[in-house]
Amino acid sequence: MSHLLKFRFNPALHGKKSKARNGICSWHAGECEKKPKWSFFTPMGWQSACGKAREAIEDRYGKPVN
């Protein structure tokens, strides 16, 4: 069962010093030029995600429970 949570991107959900807080796709570690559209709570913690990252996160962790 997935424990993945998905929300529209909200910088306030991410750590103050994180790339995500600054509007960067944290799943791609800042190597992505696209702005995040989603905030996910994953087993690795909060991740911001562009469209491609959303697919990768859901492939890895399953569909969100919310």
Secondary structure, DSSP 8 states (H G I E B T S, - for coil): ----EEEE--GGGS-TTSTGGGT--TTTTT---S---EEEEETTEEEEE-HHHHHHHHHHH-S---
